[in-house]
Structure formats: structure tokens, C-alpha cells
């Protein structure tokens, strides 16, 4: 009981610290410290967990990837790649609904915490041009901005999945996620995009020319994925090719200076904080025994994954916080590889759903601030999408069970 109370109290510090403008990473590090003290583990165990978090080679490689991604996102913004991509897109697609969907989805590939604030101005401009209500603009921005989290191998959630469940290919997890993604996009389109008047954008420029431009200026986002898929090059090395692509497309003598100025320590601290919390939780004997018993019982396994994901997702506003608790236990269960794949996928999408609708979700907070809308108004307009997505998440397990069970 003491460990459960310690978790509740320690996680409650995150929103308190957030309101005091303390960064998410520092808040998580403090959360881990409070958890270690209140649970009885003590200061020594906390620093032991911190040392392991900072020195584990696999984790260090992930820190490098996260740092590289954040720098890449900053460079693409600084060098106006986004504007060039959007300009080419409008001349290729010529459909306002698809453009509204594509812009935040593209920003999502940059894997920047709170990245919805980057796409918000684009959606706001389109909203002004086509008389879209502010609340709907915010929801469209949020829904489509998060597609990449479910499918990009270097997104934080999938990097953590690869680390904690190494016996499962993340590309297999992505394969299962694609069904969920398709339904997610369909629901977003039916419940939001159909409210936008169908308007075809006219352009005299040839589609082929702009298609080539679109492929060229999006290349710094996807090159690393091809290198990993085709040659199994680790992401932290393959990302260098992405940087080379940026330089070749926008050569400048200040390139390395811009890289240094784009370093965002806060992003590194956030993922370090998540791993630190996970390391401390892994040392809680009773909690891990309890969760192992829950996950080992076929009658409670699925509901255990759902409730754990909801708790950690809603209380932290971090998509991958629940994975750090659930996946290490699932990875040690005496089950087949297919069964482990199914459960990993299920934990992943429930972590995503719980995070998406958390009041602490940074993208939601930033979007509401930018469009000057209340979270209550957002949830009211959101409610059908939330209910539909929760239902889909529940059914995903039973959809894949006959194939992977």
C-alpha cells in the first residue's frame, strides 16, 4: 500500500511543478526522487538508479537520437523547409482537407515535444481563409499531429519499446499500429475534416516539378528510416545522413553554429526523467510483484494493461511513461513471441490514447493557448472522437487475438 501511495503522491508533483514553469524533465527527475523517498527506497537507491540511467549504453544511444531529432526539427524550421514543403504540397494535392491533415502530420515527424505549436500557425491561417471555428482548428491540429508517434521508428515511444522489449521488432509493432492508425485517421476525417468545405486549390505549375520538390525537402525526415530498414544502420548513426541532406539542400557557413544553437537540453532531460522514474519503479518490490501477478493472470492481464496505461498516461501527459512500467514485466512473461508482440502493441496504443487526452499533454496545452480556447471547450467538441478512439483501442486486442493469440 505504501508503494501505491508513494506513486500517487510523487506523480502528483508533476502538474504542480509544471504550473511553476519547471520543465518536464526536471519535474520527472524530482518525481523519481520523491518516489524513492516516500516508498522507502532511500537516497542511495535513487542515485544508484540515476547512475544506471545515465550510463547504460543502449539508453545513451537513445539520448543521442532524441538530441539529433530535436536539432533536426529546429534546423528544418530555421531554414524554412516547412514552408517549402507546404508550398509544394498545395500544388501537388490541391485539396484543402488533405493539406490540413498533412501539415500537422508532417510536423509530427520531427518528434518535438509540444510540436503542435509549430503547425498551429499554418492551421490558423487556413482556418481564417475557410472560416473554420477555433475549437475545430485546435482539434484538427492535435489529431493529425500525432500520427507519426505510432509509426516512426525513432519516435520516443518506439525507441523505448525497442530497448525494453528487444526480442520484438519495432517494425512488427508498427505493422500492427498501422491498422489503428488507419482507423484513427478515418475517425479524425469523419468527425472533423468533413466540417471543412471541399475546395480545390488551383495552380498552373506542373505537378511533377512540385512532387520532386516535396520529395526533396522531406528527405531529411525519412532517409534515416531507409538506412535502418535496408542496412540495419542504428538511428543515432543514420541521423547523420539526415543532417547531410539538410546541408546539401541549404548550404551555409553557419551550419555547425546553427546545430550548436539548436541543442535543446530540456528534451534530453525529459526522456532521462522517464527512464529514471522507470528505474526507480523497477526497484519497488511489492508493486512489481503485484503487477507481475496481474499480468501473469489471463483474467486480469488486459485490464491491467489498460488501467496502468490510463493512470500513467493521464497523470504525466507523456505517451511513453506507462511503457517504462509495463513493458519490462511483459518482456519477462513465459509467453510466445507473437503473444508478446500483441501485448506490446496493446500497451503502446493504450499509452498513446491515455496521453492524447491528458490535461497535461503539452501539445494540447500549447494548442489551447495559441487558439485561445478553453480545455473544457476542446473536450466538449472532442468527446465523440475520444469515445470512438477508446472503443477502437479496446477492440484492437480482440482484433489481433485470433491471429497472434
DAWO-V232068 format. One line per field, one symbol per residue. ss: DSSP state (h for helix, s for strand, l for the rest). phi: phi as a letter, one per 30 degrees, with the letter a starting at -180 (. if undefined). psi: psi as a letter, one per 40 degrees, with the letter a starting at -180 (. if undefined). A space follows every 10 residues. Layout:
BEGIN
ss: ???
phi: ???
psi: ???
END
This chain:
BEGIN
ss: lhhhhhhhhh hhhhhhhhhl lllhhhhhhh hhhhhhhhll lhhhhhhhhh hhhhhlhhhh hhhhhhhhhh hhhhhhhhll hhhhhhhhhh hhllshhhhh hhhhhhhhll lllllhhhhh hhhhhhhhhl lllhhhhhhh hhhhhllhhh lllllhhhhh hhhhlllllh hhhhhhhhhh hhhhhhhhhh hlhhhlllls llllllhhhh hhhhhhhhhh hhhhhhhhhh hlllhhhhhh hhhhhhhhhl llllhhhhhh hlllhhhhhh hhhhhhhhhh hlllhhhhhh hhhhhhllll hhhhhhhhhh hhhhhhllll llhhhhhhhh llllllhhhh hhhhhhhhhh hhhhhhllll lhhhhhhhhh hlllhhhhhh hhhhhhhhhh hhhhhhhhhh hhhhl
phi: .ddddddddd dddddddddc iddedddddd eddddddddj djdddddddd ddddcdddde ddeddddddd deedddddci dddddddddd ccdibddddd ddeddddddd hceiddddde dddddddddc hceedddddd dddddcdddd bdecdedddd ddddbddcdd ddddeddddd dddededddd cbdddcddbc dcaddddddd dddddddced cceedddddd bhdeddcddd dddddddddb dadceddddd dcdcdddddd ddddddeddd ddcdeddddd ddddddcddc eddddddddd dddddcibdc ddddcddedd dcddbddddd ddddeddddd dddddecddc dedddddddd dhbddddddd ddeddddddd dddddedddd edccd
psi: dddddddddd deddddddde fhiddddddd ddddddddee didddddddd dddeehdddd dddddddddd ddddddddef dddddddddd eddfhddddd ddddddddee fhhfeddded ddddddddde fhiddddddd dddededdde ehdeiddddd ddddgeehhd dddddddddd dddddddddd eddeehhhhh hhheihdddd ddddddeede dedddddddd efhidddddd dddddddddg hieedddddd eehgdddddd dddddddddd deehdddddd dddddehdde dddddddddd ddddddfhde dddddddddd deigiidddd dddddddddd ddddddehee hddddddddd efiidddddd dedddddddd ddddedddde ddde.
END
